[in-house]
Amino acid sequence: MLSKLAALLALRQSASANSWLFRQLLAEVGTVLCLSLTIAFLASLFIIGLVYLAFHLLMEQGLDMHTAMITLGIFLILLMVVMCLVTAYAIRRIKDISKQIVMVENPLIAKANHLIDAFLAGFQSKRSR
């Protein structure tokens, strides 16, 4: 990943037309880093604080111990899945932006990339039949 970022930095210095895409790429990288840190922070926060509090509140409401643990576990898993999906979406956007930067830099690469994508799409559609 760092080598790709270094290559993108080199592209940034060679072509000023990519400045908007480069700024967008850096913003997306920042988003992924922030979301990853947030996921880790929220996971530890819920494990330590909210789970303990919610468990005791559910026990006071009359649930038995096993039902309270299962309820809390399902809620935490769903929350972490949602955060992981948002992070995966941001990573896909970063990949798309980096492809755009390369295609703007060299139109020959863009044409070859479209040719390969069309070939693979046709190849995979014939194999799936």
mmCIF file of the C-alpha atoms, coordinates in Angstrom:
data_MODEL
# 
_entry.id   MODEL 
# 
loop_
_atom_site.group_PDB 
_atom_site.id 
_atom_site.type_symbol 
_atom_site.label_atom_id 
_atom_site.label_alt_id 
_atom_site.label_comp_id 
_atom_site.label_asym_id 
_atom_site.label_entity_id 
_atom_site.label_seq_id 
_atom_site.pdbx_PDB_ins_code 
_atom_site.Cartn_x 
_atom_site.Cartn_y 
_atom_site.Cartn_z 
_atom_site.occupancy 
_atom_site.B_iso_or_equiv 
_atom_site.pdbx_formal_charge 
_atom_site.auth_seq_id 
_atom_site.auth_comp_id 
_atom_site.auth_asym_id 
_atom_site.auth_atom_id 
_atom_site.pdbx_PDB_model_num 
ATOM 1   C CA . MET A 1 1   ? 0.000   0.000   0.000   1.00 0.00 ? 1   MET A CA 1 
ATOM 2   C CA . LEU A 1 2   ? 2.815   2.405   0.837   1.00 0.00 ? 2   LEU A CA 1 
ATOM 3   C CA . SER A 1 3   ? 4.519   1.725   -2.491  1.00 0.00 ? 3   SER A CA 1 
ATOM 4   C CA . LYS A 1 4   ? 1.285   2.576   -4.294  1.00 0.00 ? 4   LYS A CA 1 
ATOM 5   C CA . LEU A 1 5   ? 1.029   5.819   -2.371  1.00 0.00 ? 5   LEU A CA 1 
ATOM 6   C CA . ALA A 1 6   ? 4.639   6.631   -3.236  1.00 0.00 ? 6   ALA A CA 1 
ATOM 7   C CA . ALA A 1 7   ? 3.891   6.005   -6.908  1.00 0.00 ? 7   ALA A CA 1 
ATOM 8   C CA . LEU A 1 8   ? 0.874   8.259   -6.653  1.00 0.00 ? 8   LEU A CA 1 
ATOM 9   C CA . LEU A 1 9   ? 3.037   10.959  -5.102  1.00 0.00 ? 9   LEU A CA 1 
ATOM 10  C CA . ALA A 1 10  ? 5.399   10.683  -8.062  1.00 0.00 ? 10  ALA A CA 1 
ATOM 11  C CA . LEU A 1 11  ? 2.453   11.005  -10.430 1.00 0.00 ? 11  LEU A CA 1 
ATOM 12  C CA . ARG A 1 12  ? 1.309   14.057  -8.511  1.00 0.00 ? 12  ARG A CA 1 
ATOM 13  C CA . GLN A 1 13  ? 4.597   15.796  -9.055  1.00 0.00 ? 13  GLN A CA 1 
ATOM 14  C CA . SER A 1 14  ? 4.670   15.022  -12.781 1.00 0.00 ? 14  SER A CA 1 
ATOM 15  C CA . ALA A 1 15  ? 1.147   16.079  -13.743 1.00 0.00 ? 15  ALA A CA 1 
ATOM 16  C CA . SER A 1 16  ? -0.869  18.934  -12.372 1.00 0.00 ? 16  SER A CA 1 
ATOM 17  C CA . ALA A 1 17  ? -4.055  17.722  -14.104 1.00 0.00 ? 17  ALA A CA 1 
ATOM 18  C CA . ASN A 1 18  ? -4.403  15.054  -11.435 1.00 0.00 ? 18  ASN A CA 1 
ATOM 19  C CA . SER A 1 19  ? -4.419  17.472  -8.510  1.00 0.00 ? 19  SER A CA 1 
ATOM 20  C CA . TRP A 1 20  ? -8.163  17.172  -7.948  1.00 0.00 ? 20  TRP A CA 1 
ATOM 21  C CA . LEU A 1 21  ? -8.046  13.364  -8.098  1.00 0.00 ? 21  LEU A CA 1 
ATOM 22  C CA . PHE A 1 22  ? -5.018  13.301  -5.838  1.00 0.00 ? 22  PHE A CA 1 
ATOM 23  C CA . ARG A 1 23  ? -6.725  15.457  -3.212  1.00 0.00 ? 23  ARG A CA 1 
ATOM 24  C CA . GLN A 1 24  ? -9.778  13.223  -3.421  1.00 0.00 ? 24  GLN A CA 1 
ATOM 25  C CA . LEU A 1 25  ? -7.569  10.151  -3.017  1.00 0.00 ? 25  LEU A CA 1 
ATOM 26  C CA . LEU A 1 26  ? -5.927  11.608  0.083   1.00 0.00 ? 26  LEU A CA 1 
ATOM 27  C CA . ALA A 1 27  ? -9.337  12.447  1.531   1.00 0.00 ? 27  ALA A CA 1 
ATOM 28  C CA . GLU A 1 28  ? -10.504 8.865   0.969   1.00 0.00 ? 28  GLU A CA 1 
ATOM 29  C CA . VAL A 1 29  ? -7.337  7.453   2.558   1.00 0.00 ? 29  VAL A CA 1 
ATOM 30  C CA . GLY A 1 30  ? -7.991  9.672   5.559   1.00 0.00 ? 30  GLY A CA 1 
ATOM 31  C CA . THR A 1 31  ? -11.572 8.427   5.688   1.00 0.00 ? 31  THR A CA 1 
ATOM 32  C CA . VAL A 1 32  ? -10.451 4.804   5.693   1.00 0.00 ? 32  VAL A CA 1 
ATOM 33  C CA . LEU A 1 33  ? -7.925  5.451   8.450   1.00 0.00 ? 33  LEU A CA 1 
ATOM 34  C CA . CYS A 1 34  ? -10.451 7.304   10.575  1.00 0.00 ? 34  CYS A CA 1 
ATOM 35  C CA . LEU A 1 35  ? -13.102 4.637   10.089  1.00 0.00 ? 35  LEU A CA 1 
ATOM 36  C CA . SER A 1 36  ? -10.623 1.886   10.963  1.00 0.00 ? 36  SER A CA 1 
ATOM 37  C CA . LEU A 1 37  ? -9.616  3.663   14.150  1.00 0.00 ? 37  LEU A CA 1 
ATOM 38  C CA . THR A 1 38  ? -13.257 4.307   14.984  1.00 0.00 ? 38  THR A CA 1 
ATOM 39  C CA . ILE A 1 39  ? -14.100 0.630   14.552  1.00 0.00 ? 39  ILE A CA 1 
ATOM 40  C CA . ALA A 1 40  ? -11.294 -0.365  16.896  1.00 0.00 ? 40  ALA A CA 1 
ATOM 41  C CA . PHE A 1 41  ? -12.235 2.287   19.437  1.00 0.00 ? 41  PHE A CA 1 
ATOM 42  C CA . LEU A 1 42  ? -15.926 1.415   19.350  1.00 0.00 ? 42  LEU A CA 1 
ATOM 43  C CA . ALA A 1 43  ? -15.230 -2.292  19.658  1.00 0.00 ? 43  ALA A CA 1 
ATOM 44  C CA . SER A 1 44  ? -13.156 -1.785  22.784  1.00 0.00 ? 44  SER A CA 1 
ATOM 45  C CA . LEU A 1 45  ? -15.587 0.781   24.173  1.00 0.00 ? 45  LEU A CA 1 
ATOM 46  C CA . PHE A 1 46  ? -18.542 -1.543  23.792  1.00 0.00 ? 46  PHE A CA 1 
ATOM 47  C CA . ILE A 1 47  ? -16.698 -4.528  25.163  1.00 0.00 ? 47  ILE A CA 1 
ATOM 48  C CA . ILE A 1 48  ? -15.584 -2.701  28.295  1.00 0.00 ? 48  ILE A CA 1 
ATOM 49  C CA . GLY A 1 49  ? -18.328 -0.197  29.069  1.00 0.00 ? 49  GLY A CA 1 
ATOM 50  C CA . LEU A 1 50  ? -21.617 -0.639  27.312  1.00 0.00 ? 50  LEU A CA 1 
ATOM 51  C CA . VAL A 1 51  ? -21.739 -4.399  27.499  1.00 0.00 ? 51  VAL A CA 1 
ATOM 52  C CA . TYR A 1 52  ? -21.273 -4.300  31.242  1.00 0.00 ? 52  TYR A CA 1 
ATOM 53  C CA . LEU A 1 53  ? -23.923 -1.628  31.720  1.00 0.00 ? 53  LEU A CA 1 
ATOM 54  C CA . ALA A 1 54  ? -26.415 -3.169  29.305  1.00 0.00 ? 54  ALA A CA 1 
ATOM 55  C CA . PHE A 1 55  ? -25.960 -6.607  30.809  1.00 0.00 ? 55  PHE A CA 1 
ATOM 56  C CA . HIS A 1 56  ? -26.849 -5.330  34.245  1.00 0.00 ? 56  HIS A CA 1 
ATOM 57  C CA . LEU A 1 57  ? -29.810 -3.340  32.922  1.00 0.00 ? 57  LEU A CA 1 
ATOM 58  C CA . LEU A 1 58  ? -31.168 -6.402  31.135  1.00 0.00 ? 58  LEU A CA 1 
ATOM 59  C CA . MET A 1 59  ? -30.709 -8.479  34.254  1.00 0.00 ? 59  MET A CA 1 
ATOM 60  C CA . GLU A 1 60  ? -32.631 -5.902  36.289  1.00 0.00 ? 60  GLU A CA 1 
ATOM 61  C CA . GLN A 1 61  ? -35.463 -5.988  33.738  1.00 0.00 ? 61  GLN A CA 1 
ATOM 62  C CA . GLY A 1 62  ? -35.988 -9.672  34.400  1.00 0.00 ? 62  GLY A CA 1 
ATOM 63  C CA . LEU A 1 63  ? -34.049 -11.435 31.646  1.00 0.00 ? 63  LEU A CA 1 
ATOM 64  C CA . ASP A 1 64  ? -31.976 -14.407 32.603  1.00 0.00 ? 64  ASP A CA 1 
ATOM 65  C CA . MET A 1 65  ? -28.213 -14.269 32.166  1.00 0.00 ? 65  MET A CA 1 
ATOM 66  C CA . HIS A 1 66  ? -28.008 -16.226 28.896  1.00 0.00 ? 66  HIS A CA 1 
ATOM 67  C CA . THR A 1 67  ? -30.727 -14.236 27.128  1.00 0.00 ? 67  THR A CA 1 
ATOM 68  C CA . ALA A 1 68  ? -29.079 -10.946 28.094  1.00 0.00 ? 68  ALA A CA 1 
ATOM 69  C CA . MET A 1 69  ? -25.695 -12.134 26.800  1.00 0.00 ? 69  MET A CA 1 
ATOM 70  C CA . ILE A 1 70  ? -27.147 -13.313 23.468  1.00 0.00 ? 70  ILE A CA 1 
ATOM 71  C CA . THR A 1 71  ? -29.065 -10.055 22.979  1.00 0.00 ? 71  THR A CA 1 
ATOM 72  C CA . LEU A 1 72  ? -25.979 -7.943  23.588  1.00 0.00 ? 72  LEU A CA 1 
ATOM 73  C CA . GLY A 1 73  ? -23.813 -10.130 21.401  1.00 0.00 ? 73  GLY A CA 1 
ATOM 74  C CA . ILE A 1 74  ? -26.175 -9.855  18.421  1.00 0.00 ? 74  ILE A CA 1 
ATOM 75  C CA . PHE A 1 75  ? -26.367 -6.069  18.762  1.00 0.00 ? 75  PHE A CA 1 
ATOM 76  C CA . LEU A 1 76  ? -22.583 -5.676  18.879  1.00 0.00 ? 76  LEU A CA 1 
ATOM 77  C CA . ILE A 1 77  ? -22.011 -7.964  15.919  1.00 0.00 ? 77  ILE A CA 1 
ATOM 78  C CA . LEU A 1 78  ? -24.523 -6.042  13.793  1.00 0.00 ? 78  LEU A CA 1 
ATOM 79  C CA . LEU A 1 79  ? -22.922 -2.727  14.688  1.00 0.00 ? 79  LEU A CA 1 
ATOM 80  C CA . MET A 1 80  ? -19.449 -3.942  13.787  1.00 0.00 ? 80  MET A CA 1 
ATOM 81  C CA . VAL A 1 81  ? -20.692 -5.423  10.480  1.00 0.00 ? 81  VAL A CA 1 
ATOM 82  C CA . VAL A 1 82  ? -22.193 -2.059  9.504   1.00 0.00 ? 82  VAL A CA 1 
ATOM 83  C CA . MET A 1 83  ? -18.921 -0.262  10.293  1.00 0.00 ? 83  MET A CA 1 
ATOM 84  C CA . CYS A 1 84  ? -16.927 -2.838  8.298   1.00 0.00 ? 84  CYS A CA 1 
ATOM 85  C CA . LEU A 1 85  ? -19.238 -2.405  5.296   1.00 0.00 ? 85  LEU A CA 1 
ATOM 86  C CA . VAL A 1 86  ? -18.751 1.359   5.381   1.00 0.00 ? 86  VAL A CA 1 
ATOM 87  C CA . THR A 1 87  ? -14.975 0.856   5.527   1.00 0.00 ? 87  THR A CA 1 
ATOM 88  C CA . ALA A 1 88  ? -15.045 -1.606  2.612   1.00 0.00 ? 88  ALA A CA 1 
ATOM 89  C CA . TYR A 1 89  ? -17.016 0.926   0.561   1.00 0.00 ? 89  TYR A CA 1 
ATOM 90  C CA . ALA A 1 90  ? -14.403 3.608   1.271   1.00 0.00 ? 90  ALA A CA 1 
ATOM 91  C CA . ILE A 1 91  ? -11.596 1.236   0.251   1.00 0.00 ? 91  ILE A CA 1 
ATOM 92  C CA . ARG A 1 92  ? -13.369 0.534   -3.056  1.00 0.00 ? 92  ARG A CA 1 
ATOM 93  C CA . ARG A 1 93  ? -13.623 4.267   -3.687  1.00 0.00 ? 93  ARG A CA 1 
ATOM 94  C CA . ILE A 1 94  ? -9.879  4.636   -3.101  1.00 0.00 ? 94  ILE A CA 1 
ATOM 95  C CA . LYS A 1 95  ? -9.166  1.923   -5.664  1.00 0.00 ? 95  LYS A CA 1 
ATOM 96  C CA . ASP A 1 96  ? -11.428 3.622   -8.194  1.00 0.00 ? 96  ASP A CA 1 
ATOM 97  C CA . ILE A 1 97  ? -9.737  6.982   -7.689  1.00 0.00 ? 97  ILE A CA 1 
ATOM 98  C CA . SER A 1 98  ? -6.263  5.488   -8.084  1.00 0.00 ? 98  SER A CA 1 
ATOM 99  C CA . LYS A 1 99  ? -7.363  3.844   -11.366 1.00 0.00 ? 99  LYS A CA 1 
ATOM 100 C CA . GLN A 1 100 ? -8.663  7.200   -12.578 1.00 0.00 ? 100 GLN A CA 1 
ATOM 101 C CA . ILE A 1 101 ? -5.348  8.877   -11.786 1.00 0.00 ? 101 ILE A CA 1 
ATOM 102 C CA . VAL A 1 102 ? -3.411  6.330   -13.828 1.00 0.00 ? 102 VAL A CA 1 
ATOM 103 C CA . MET A 1 103 ? -5.867  6.564   -16.733 1.00 0.00 ? 103 MET A CA 1 
ATOM 104 C CA . VAL A 1 104 ? -5.708  10.354  -16.826 1.00 0.00 ? 104 VAL A CA 1 
ATOM 105 C CA . GLU A 1 105 ? -1.907  10.207  -16.759 1.00 0.00 ? 105 GLU A CA 1 
ATOM 106 C CA . ASN A 1 106 ? -1.547  7.779   -19.669 1.00 0.00 ? 106 ASN A CA 1 
ATOM 107 C CA . PRO A 1 107 ? -4.419  7.296   -22.165 1.00 0.00 ? 107 PRO A CA 1 
ATOM 108 C CA . LEU A 1 108 ? -2.725  4.193   -23.615 1.00 0.00 ? 108 LEU A CA 1 
ATOM 109 C CA . ILE A 1 109 ? -3.042  2.472   -20.233 1.00 0.00 ? 109 ILE A CA 1 
ATOM 110 C CA . ALA A 1 110 ? -6.722  3.441   -20.147 1.00 0.00 ? 110 ALA A CA 1 
ATOM 111 C CA . LYS A 1 111 ? -7.361  1.861   -23.557 1.00 0.00 ? 111 LYS A CA 1 
ATOM 112 C CA . ALA A 1 112 ? -5.494  -1.316  -22.628 1.00 0.00 ? 112 ALA A CA 1 
ATOM 113 C CA . ASN A 1 113 ? -7.373  -1.492  -19.333 1.00 0.00 ? 113 ASN A CA 1 
ATOM 114 C CA . HIS A 1 114 ? -10.749 -1.222  -21.088 1.00 0.00 ? 114 HIS A CA 1 
ATOM 115 C CA . LEU A 1 115 ? -9.705  -3.913  -23.579 1.00 0.00 ? 115 LEU A CA 1 
ATOM 116 C CA . ILE A 1 116 ? -8.657  -6.297  -20.793 1.00 0.00 ? 116 ILE A CA 1 
ATOM 117 C CA . ASP A 1 117 ? -11.841 -5.598  -18.815 1.00 0.00 ? 117 ASP A CA 1 
ATOM 118 C CA . ALA A 1 118 ? -13.986 -6.351  -21.863 1.00 0.00 ? 118 ALA A CA 1 
ATOM 119 C CA . PHE A 1 119 ? -12.071 -9.560  -22.534 1.00 0.00 ? 119 PHE A CA 1 
ATOM 120 C CA . LEU A 1 120 ? -12.409 -10.746 -18.945 1.00 0.00 ? 120 LEU A CA 1 
ATOM 121 C CA . ALA A 1 121 ? -16.109 -9.885  -18.851 1.00 0.00 ? 121 ALA A CA 1 
ATOM 122 C CA . GLY A 1 122 ? -16.700 -11.911 -22.019 1.00 0.00 ? 122 GLY A CA 1 
ATOM 123 C CA . PHE A 1 123 ? -14.519 -14.751 -20.800 1.00 0.00 ? 123 PHE A CA 1 
ATOM 124 C CA . GLN A 1 124 ? -16.310 -14.970 -17.463 1.00 0.00 ? 124 GLN A CA 1 
ATOM 125 C CA . SER A 1 125 ? -19.772 -14.806 -19.051 1.00 0.00 ? 125 SER A CA 1 
ATOM 126 C CA . LYS A 1 126 ? -18.956 -17.750 -21.352 1.00 0.00 ? 126 LYS A CA 1 
ATOM 127 C CA . ARG A 1 127 ? -17.534 -19.774 -18.465 1.00 0.00 ? 127 ARG A CA 1 
ATOM 128 C CA . SER A 1 128 ? -20.604 -19.220 -16.303 1.00 0.00 ? 128 SER A CA 1 
ATOM 129 C CA . ARG A 1 129 ? -22.922 -20.837 -18.906 1.00 0.00 ? 129 ARG A CA 1 
# 
